[in-house]
Structures are given as structure tokens and as C-alpha cells.
Amino acid sequence: MTRSSTTRRRFLAALGAAGLGGLTGCTGIGALSNDSDVPTATPRSPPSGPADTAATVRPAPAQAASGLSPDTWIYNEGFPGPQLRVPEGDVLEVELANGLPRETTVHWHGVPVANPMDGVPGVTQQPAGPGESFTYRFRAEPAGTYFFHSHVGLQLDRGLLAPLIVEESDPHVEYDREYTVVLDDYLDGAPQPLYEGTDSGGRGPGMGGGGPGMGGMMGDRRPPYAALLANGRPPNDPQRLDVREGQRVRVRFINASSATYFRVRLGGHPMTVTHADGRPVDPVAVDSFRFGAGERYDVVVDATNPGTWELLATALNGRESPARALLSYDGGTSAPVSPSATGRELSYGDLVARTPIDGLDGSPDRTFNLTLSAGQSGWLIDGQAYPDADPLQIKEGEHVRVTMRNRSPVVHPMHLHGHFFQVGNAVKDTVVVPGHMGTVTFDFLADNPGNWLFHCHNLYHLESGMARLIQYIE
């Protein structure tokens, strides 16, 4: 892993970043015990034998040379953390060496690891304290675009995130060049709870301790973000994605934000979507797509229109200036051209998985009908705020169907750990449930025993209770 190219002078000059105040970490980690009277299934073990690829992830307060305040926490001196790439099928071993003043974990977002490697404090592991280490070990499969981040408290919104790319041996689309674009929302102060009565660490297992009091909230709140960033750079200092005429360019988009629902557009070129949440789909050409926190899309762009073109990611639930990068032919310096506000926008119905999930034929063995809402006690699933919420119990081998109805006015990007699921004809691990009675149904095969978090990936919704455990029982 290598150091980020963001310099102190560039970042401070572009954004005017001051020192970030306060420490927001994690307290009150829950026990790893099973509170149910029903025997739980034994998780599978991580792969044994020598690792094919090894890396070390070092979370620490940012140093002065990074251009960030020491109160910002980052991986391996990068903002976002340096990209970790590994061939599909390799056994990956990553040591977490905690250089933070608080305990932390790493969650491998989207990768169906063995349960003990999932990085959820109080559910799959005890977190690594200051100066301590923890070793994660898993087989890097399937191929795709993923990312990793802290799953403790509000640490994700401090900058503890980085791309994870599992490389295909045989891609189903051809391309000549590749870029990864990580979209994020940037705070110029330490993250703080948004809802009355919630402490800085979150509610309980999966976040750290505490408890909310929502004060009757039914709308949404976002932190006072100073900027939306593309690869750690603010809109007035965009990264150039250099291309040559005639190239096919693959761009991996990751919504690593804590609370932003993005719309992505590119000037002068259609984007052909080839992967959703890392999984290959039949190519579909669009002019824009929306994605929630935790979602990923890969696209291919045919470089047939020379010039300099803006790539914009607009917050659909905020007023900040769009995150921005530039598609630039042969290093050209012509004035950037903005994308059109019209055109075809991707919908989930456009996505057709190249490899649907086996074992989902016929009627489900188990069905959950869940209501997403907000109330006095927090963001709720079926009227309960995690961790004071009943687990959703399933058995290995079952075809499970989950239907979510959103009674709140805001979107909820719902993420299932440890599994892919099928929504319509797409295979994903995160799906946005629209507000105002929006409904989404997904199916998954119960093929990875353990206790798995299922939650809204808006960090502040999770922090205030919008989560459940998926619990495998005998």
C-alpha cells in the first residue's frame, strides 16, 4: 500500500481545512455471547495455510504532511486509504495495526468472508485497542469492486476507508485503462451524533455503546459537510483522469460516504454499466446513475470525444457543490465541459446479473416483511432500535426473502453482511429503499453461517438504531 498523493498545501489551499476538533470513537462494546435460547450454527473457519497476499492496514491520526488535521483518522497515511488489489482466489492476510487513541476494526464491505473476519465489534470480534493488532484472513472472491472501512462508532466519517479491488482472471468486458473513483463526504470537524441522546460511540454491538432519543424526528439530518470529495480532492482541485482517443476506460465508482446519496454524470460520453456491487451485469448504456452509501458501480467509457469533460457526483440529499473529476484527453487543458442534466438514468430494473444466485428457485423457505421508520427511540426496523431488537433467525441452506417498506420520507441504503442477494435480476449486497412508502424485496441463499449485521449504510441511521442481526440457528 502506498501513500496518498494529497499534499498538505494542496488540500489546505483548496478547502481551507482547519484543525478538526473532538474525538469520536467507540465505547461500551457488547459481548460476543448468544442471548437466544436457540442453539446457533457454527460459522465456517477462515482459510488455513500460507497466505498468497499479505498487507498491513495502519489506522492513525493524520500527520501534518497529509494536509489534514491530526484529529482526522486515516489508513496508511492516505485519504482515502491506498487501494488494496489482490487476484481473485488468493488467500489475503491483512494485519490491522492500530495506531489510534481508540479501539477499531476493519469491515470488508461486500466480501462474503467467514463470520469471525467480518470486523463488527461485539458481534464477530472484540475490537483492537490502541497499540493492539488483529489479523484478518480470507479468500479474495468473488472478483469485484469493494472497499474496507472501520465499523466502530462514527469512525467511517473520520476518513477510515479505502478501496479493495479483487481482480478478475477473465473480465467479461474489454478495456484499455482503469480508474477507481471513491466518493465521500468530508467534515471539517470530528463527527458528532445527530440525534438527541445518542453518544459519540453509537448504540451497541456493531457500533459501540450508547443509546438514542430521536425527539420525534421523521425527516433526515446530515452533518455539516464542508465538501464532497472525489478521491480525496475537493471540487475546486479535481483529479484528472487522463485518456487517449480510442481507448476503452473502466471506472470503478465507490460510494464510501457516510450520509450522501449521489447522482453521477459524465460530460460528452455515455457510461456503460458493467458491474453492480462488484458483480458482473449485462452491459447497459446510461447517461447517469444514482447510488447510496455502500453501493458500487463499474462503467466502461469509450473515449471517442476529445476534450476535457466534467465528471460530477451531486448530492441528492444535500446542498454541497458536486464532487468533481475531469476526463482529459492526452493531458489537454481545454476548459471543462459540464454534463447534460438530461438523458437516460440507470434503474435497478436495467440490471441483469451475468451469474444469478443458485438455489433461489421457487418459493422462499423463510420470509421477513420489515418496516423502516423513525420514531422517538431512533431509526427503526419493525418498531425496534438496535441493539434492543429481535434477531432475524434463519437456517443454513434456506432460501430467504426480505421485503422492506419505507414509511419514512428519506432513502435507506440497506446492506447485508456476508452475503449477496438478488433484487429483481441483479445481484447486489446493498440496495436503496426509496422514501414515502417505497418497497424493495430481495432474496438470498443462507450459505454462510454466523451472526451477520443487516443495516442502513447511512452511518447516522445505523448509529441511532436502524439495524438487525441475521442469526443462523441449528
C-alpha positions in Angstrom: 0.0 0.0 0.0 1.4 3.4 -0.9 0.8 6.9 0.4 -1.9 9.2 -1.0 -0.9 11.9 -3.4 -2.9 14.5 -1.5 -0.4 17.1 -0.2 -0.9 19.5 2.8 -0.5 22.6 0.7 -3.0 21.4 -2.0 -5.6 20.3 0.5 -5.4 23.3 2.8 -5.3 25.8 -0.1 -8.3 24.2 -1.9 -10.5 23.6 1.0 -9.3 25.9 3.8 -9.3 23.0 6.2 -8.7 23.9 9.8 -8.0 21.5 12.7 -10.7 19.0 13.4 -11.9 19.0 17.0 -13.0 16.3 19.4 -12.5 12.6 19.5 -15.3 10.4 18.3 -14.6 6.8 18.8 -16.3 3.8 20.5 -17.2 2.8 24.0 -19.2 0.0 25.6 -18.6 -2.9 23.2 -21.2 -5.6 23.6 -20.4 -9.2 24.5 -19.9 -11.9 21.8 -22.3 -14.2 23.5 -25.6 -15.5 22.2 -28.5 -14.2 24.2 -31.0 -16.5 22.5 -32.1 -19.9 24.0 -31.9 -21.4 20.5 -28.6 -23.0 19.6 -26.7 -21.1 16.9 -24.9 -22.5 13.9 -21.1 -22.7 13.9 -19.5 -20.3 11.4 -17.1 -21.6 8.8 -13.4 -21.2 9.5 -11.1 -18.8 7.6 -8.8 -20.4 5.1 -5.7 -22.1 6.5 -2.2 -22.5 5.1 0.1 -19.8 3.9 -1.3 -16.5 2.6 -0.9 -15.6 -1.1 -1.0 -11.9 -0.4 -0.2 -10.1 2.8 -0.7 -6.4 3.7 -0.8 -4.2 6.8 -3.5 -1.6 7.5 -2.3 1.1 9.8 -5.1 3.5 11.0 -3.6 6.5 12.7 -4.3 10.2 13.2 -3.3 12.1 10.1 0.1 13.7 10.1 0.7 17.3 9.2 2.2 16.5 5.8 -1.1 14.9 4.7 -2.9 18.3 4.6 -5.3 17.1 7.3 -5.7 17.8 11.0 -4.3 15.2 13.4 -7.9 14.8 14.5 -8.7 13.1 11.2 -8.0 9.4 11.2 -6.8 7.7 8.0 -5.3 4.4 6.8 -1.6 4.2 5.8 -1.3 8.0 5.5 -3.8 8.1 2.7 -7.1 10.0 2.3 -8.9 7.8 1.2 -6.6 4.9 2.2 -4.4 3.4 -0.5 -6.1 0.9 -2.8 -5.6 -2.8 -1.9 -5.6 -5.0 -5.0 -5.5 -8.8 -5.0 -6.0 -11.5 -7.6 -9.3 -13.4 -7.4 -8.9 -16.6 -5.3 -5.8 -15.5 -3.4 -5.8 -16.0 0.4 -5.4 -12.5 1.7 -4.0 -11.8 5.1 -4.2 -8.3 6.5 -2.8 -7.2 9.8 -4.7 -4.3 11.5 -2.0 -2.4 13.4 -4.0 0.1 15.5 -2.2 3.5 15.8 -5.4 5.3 17.0 -6.2 6.5 20.5 -9.3 4.4 20.4 -10.3 0.8 19.6 -11.1 -0.1 16.0 -11.9 -2.8 13.5 -11.9 -3.3 9.7 -15.0 -4.5 7.8 -14.6 -5.8 4.3 -17.6 -4.3 2.7 -19.3 -6.7 0.2 -16.9 -9.6 0.6 -18.6 -12.8 1.9 -15.8 -13.6 4.4 -16.1 -16.1 7.2 -18.1 -14.6 10.1 -15.1 -14.2 12.5 -13.4 -12.0 9.9 -16.3 -9.5 9.3 -15.0 -6.8 11.6 -18.2 -6.0 13.5 -17.4 -5.1 17.1 -19.3 -7.0 19.8 -20.8 -9.3 17.1 -17.9 -11.0 15.3 -14.9 -9.8 17.2 -13.6 -7.7 20.1 -12.0 -4.6 18.6 -8.3 -4.0 18.6 -7.4 -1.4 21.3 -4.8 1.3 20.9 -1.4 -0.3 20.1 -3.0 -3.7 19.5 -3.3 -5.7 16.3 -5.8 -8.1 14.8 -5.2 -10.4 11.8 -7.9 -10.8 9.1 -7.7 -13.7 6.7 -10.0 -14.6 3.9 -10.1 -15.8 0.3 -10.5 -12.9 -2.1 -13.6 -14.0 -4.0 -15.6 -13.3 -6.0 -13.8 -10.7 -8.1 -15.2 -7.2 -7.9 -15.1 -3.7 -6.6 -15.3 -3.5 -2.8 -14.0 -1.3 0.0 -12.9 -1.6 3.6 -13.7 0.7 6.5 -14.0 0.9 10.2 -17.2 -0.4 11.7 -16.8 1.3 15.1 -18.8 4.3 16.1 -18.6 7.2 13.6 -15.0 6.4 12.6 -16.0 5.9 8.9 -16.8 9.6 8.8 -13.3 10.5 10.1 -11.8 9.0 6.9 -11.1 5.3 7.8 -12.0 3.9 4.3 -10.1 2.5 1.3 -10.8 0.6 -2.0 -10.4 -3.1 -2.2 -10.2 -4.5 -5.8 -10.4 -8.2 -6.4 -9.1 -8.7 -9.9 -10.9 -10.9 -12.4 -8.9 -13.5 -14.2 -11.2 -13.2 -17.3 -13.2 -9.9 -17.4 -16.4 -10.1 -19.4 -15.7 -6.6 -20.9 -12.6 -5.3 -22.6 -10.9 -2.2 -21.6 -7.5 -0.5 -22.0 -7.2 1.6 -18.9 -8.7 1.7 -15.4 -9.5 4.2 -12.7 -11.1 3.9 -9.3 -13.2 6.9 -8.1 -14.0 7.0 -4.4 -16.8 9.4 -3.5 -17.0 10.7 0.1 -18.5 13.5 2.2 -15.9 15.5 4.1 -16.3 17.0 7.6 -14.1 19.8 8.8 -14.7 18.7 12.4 -14.9 15.4 14.2 -18.2 13.6 13.6 -20.9 14.0 16.2 -24.2 12.3 16.8 -27.1 14.0 15.1 -29.9 12.9 17.3 -30.6 13.9 20.9 -29.4 11.5 23.5 -27.0 9.5 21.2 -23.5 9.3 22.5 -20.4 9.6 20.3 -19.9 5.8 20.1 -23.2 4.6 18.7 -25.8 2.3 20.2 -24.2 -1.1 20.9 -22.7 -4.2 19.3 -21.8 -3.4 15.7 -21.1 0.3 16.6 -20.0 0.7 20.2 -22.2 1.6 23.2 -24.8 4.2 23.9 -28.5 4.9 23.1 -30.6 7.4 21.2 -33.5 9.7 21.8 -34.8 10.9 18.5 -37.1 13.7 19.7 -39.8 12.7 17.3 -37.6 13.1 14.2 -39.3 12.0 11.0 -37.2 13.9 8.5 -33.5 13.5 7.9 -30.4 15.2 9.1 -26.9 15.2 7.7 -23.7 16.5 9.2 -22.4 20.0 8.1 -20.2 18.6 5.4 -17.5 21.1 4.2 -17.2 19.4 0.8 -18.0 16.3 -1.3 -14.7 14.7 -2.5 -13.7 12.5 -5.4 -10.5 10.5 -4.5 -9.9 12.8 -1.5 -9.9 16.0 -3.6 -12.4 18.9 -3.4 -14.4 20.2 -6.4 -12.0 23.1 -6.9 -9.0 20.9 -7.2 -10.2 17.9 -9.3 -8.2 14.9 -10.3 -7.6 14.4 -14.0 -8.4 11.0 -15.4 -6.2 11.0 -18.5 -7.2 9.1 -21.6 -6.3 8.8 -25.2 -8.7 8.9 -28.1 -9.9 5.4 -29.0 -9.3 3.8 -25.5 -11.9 2.0 -23.5 -11.7 3.2 -19.9 -13.1 1.2 -17.0 -14.1 3.4 -14.0 -14.9 1.8 -10.7 -17.2 4.0 -8.6 -17.4 3.5 -4.9 -19.9 5.4 -2.7 -17.8 5.4 0.5 -19.7 8.3 2.1 -21.4 8.2 5.5 -24.6 10.0 4.6 -24.8 11.0 0.9 -27.0 9.8 -1.9 -25.1 10.6 -5.1 -26.1 11.1 -8.7 -23.2 10.6 -11.1 -22.9 12.2 -14.6 -20.2 12.5 -17.2 -19.9 15.1 -19.9 -19.8 14.2 -23.5 -19.9 10.4 -23.1 -22.4 7.7 -22.2 -21.4 5.3 -19.5 -21.9 1.6 -20.0 -22.6 -0.1 -16.6 -20.8 -3.5 -16.4 -20.9 -4.3 -12.7 -23.2 -3.6 -9.7 -21.7 -4.0 -6.3 -18.8 -5.9 -7.9 -20.9 -8.5 -9.6 -21.0 -8.5 -13.5 -24.1 -7.5 -15.3 -25.1 -7.4 -18.9 -23.8 -4.1 -20.2 -26.3 -1.2 -20.2 -25.6 2.3 -21.5 -26.8 5.2 -19.4 -26.1 8.9 -19.0 -26.3 8.9 -15.2 -26.8 6.7 -12.2 -27.8 7.2 -8.6 -26.2 5.2 -5.7 -26.4 5.2 -2.0 -23.8 4.8 0.7 -22.1 1.4 0.3 -23.1 0.8 -3.3 -20.6 0.4 -6.2 -20.9 0.6 -10.0 -18.3 -0.2 -12.6 -18.7 1.5 -16.0 -16.8 1.5 -19.3 -16.4 4.7 -21.2 -15.4 4.8 -24.9 -13.0 7.7 -25.4 -14.3 9.0 -28.7 -15.0 12.6 -28.0 -11.7 14.6 -27.4 -11.7 17.5 -25.0 -11.9 17.9 -21.2 -15.1 16.7 -19.6 -16.5 17.1 -16.2 -17.4 14.1 -14.1 -19.9 15.3 -11.4 -21.4 13.5 -8.4 -24.2 15.6 -7.0 -25.7 15.0 -3.5 -29.4 14.3 -4.0 -29.9 14.8 -0.2 -27.6 17.8 0.3 -26.7 21.2 -1.0 -22.9 20.9 -1.3 -21.1 21.6 -4.6 -20.8 18.3 -6.5 -17.8 16.1 -6.1 -15.8 16.5 -9.3 -13.1 14.9 -11.5 -12.1 15.7 -15.1 -11.9 13.2 -18.0 -9.0 14.7 -20.0 -7.7 13.6 -23.4 -4.0 13.4 -23.8 -3.4 15.7 -20.9 -5.3 18.6 -22.6 -6.0 21.8 -20.8 -9.1 23.0 -22.6 -12.0 24.4 -20.5 -14.0 21.5 -18.9 -17.5 20.9 -20.4 -20.3 20.0 -18.0 -22.6 17.0 -18.4 -26.1 17.4 -19.6 -28.8 17.4 -17.0 -31.0 15.1 -19.1 -30.6 11.6 -20.6 -31.2 8.0 -19.5 -30.7 7.3 -15.9 -30.0 3.8 -14.6 -32.6 1.9 -12.6 -32.4 -1.4 -10.8 -34.7 -2.8 -13.4 -31.9 -2.3 -16.1 -29.5 -4.6 -14.2 -29.3 -8.3 -15.3 -26.8 -10.4 -13.5 -24.5 -12.5 -15.6 -24.4 -15.1 -12.8 -27.7 -15.2 -10.8 -27.6 -16.8 -7.3 -28.1 -20.6 -7.4 -30.7 -22.1 -5.1 -33.3 -19.3 -5.3 -35.9 -21.1 -7.5 -39.4 -21.5 -6.3 -41.0 -20.2 -3.1 -38.8 -19.0 -0.2 -38.3 -21.1 2.9 -38.4 -18.1 5.2 -39.9 -14.6 4.7 -39.4 -11.4 6.6 -41.6 -8.4 6.0 -39.9 -5.4 7.5 -41.0 -1.8 8.0 -38.4 1.0 8.0 -39.4 4.1 10.0 -38.3 6.7 12.5 -39.7 7.4 15.9 -39.0 8.6 19.5 -36.5 5.8 20.1 -34.4 6.0 16.9 -34.4 4.9 13.3 -36.3 1.7 13.5 -36.8 -1.7 11.8 -40.3 -3.0 12.7 -40.5 -0.5 15.5 -37.3 -1.7 17.2 -34.0 0.1 17.5 -30.8 -2.0 17.5 -29.3 -3.4 19.7 -32.6 -3.7 21.6 -34.1 -5.6 18.6 -35.0 -9.2 17.9 -32.6 -11.1 15.6 -33.9 -12.4 12.3 -33.3 -16.1 12.6 -32.6 -18.4 9.7 -31.1 -21.8 9.0 -28.3 -22.8 6.6 -29.5 -23.8 3.2 -32.7 -21.8 3.3 -34.0 -19.5 0.6 -34.7 -16.3 2.5 -36.9 -13.5 1.2 -36.8 -10.0 2.8 -39.4 -7.3 1.9 -38.8 -3.8 3.2 -41.3 -1.0 3.2 -40.0 2.5 4.0 -42.5 4.6 6.0 -40.0 7.5 6.4 -39.5 10.3 3.8 -35.9 9.5 3.2 -33.9 6.8 1.4 -32.3 4.0 3.3 -29.3 2.1 1.6 -29.7 -1.3 3.2 -26.6 -3.5 3.4 -26.4 -7.2 4.3 -23.1 -8.5 5.6 -21.7 -11.9 4.5 -24.0 -12.5 1.5 -25.0 -11.3 -1.9 -28.7 -11.1 -2.6 -30.9 -11.0 -5.7 -33.0 -7.9 -6.2 -35.0 -8.2 -9.4 -32.5 -9.6 -11.9 -29.5 -8.0 -10.2 -27.1 -9.5 -7.6 -26.0 -7.0 -5.0 -25.1 -6.5 -1.3 -26.6 -3.0 -0.8 -29.9 -1.6 -2.1 -31.6 1.7 -1.7 -35.2 1.7 -0.4 -36.9 4.8 -1.6 -38.8 7.1 0.9 -42.5 7.7 1.1 -43.6 4.0 1.2 -41.0 2.7 -1.2 -40.8 -1.1 -1.2 -37.9 -3.3 -2.1 -37.7 -7.2 -2.0 -34.6 -9.2 -2.2 -33.8 -13.0 -1.9 -30.6 -14.6 -0.7 -29.3 -18.1 0.0 -28.3 -18.8 3.6 -24.9 -20.2 2.8 -22.6 -18.5 5.3 -23.4 -19.4 9.0 -22.8 -16.9 11.7 -24.3 -13.7 13.1 -24.4 -11.0 10.4 -25.3 -7.4 10.6 -28.1 -6.1 8.3 -28.4 -2.3 8.5 -28.8 1.0 6.8 -25.5 2.2 5.5 -26.2 5.8 6.3 -23.9 5.9 9.2 -26.1 8.2 11.3 -29.2 6.0 10.8 -27.2 2.9 11.8 -25.8 4.7 14.8 -29.3 5.5 16.0 -30.7 2.0 15.6 -31.5 1.0 12.0 -30.0 -2.5 12.1 -30.8 -6.1 12.9 -28.8 -9.3 13.3 -29.3 -12.1 10.9 -28.7 -15.1 13.1 -28.1 -18.6 11.9 -29.7 -21.2 14.2 -29.5 -25.0 14.3 
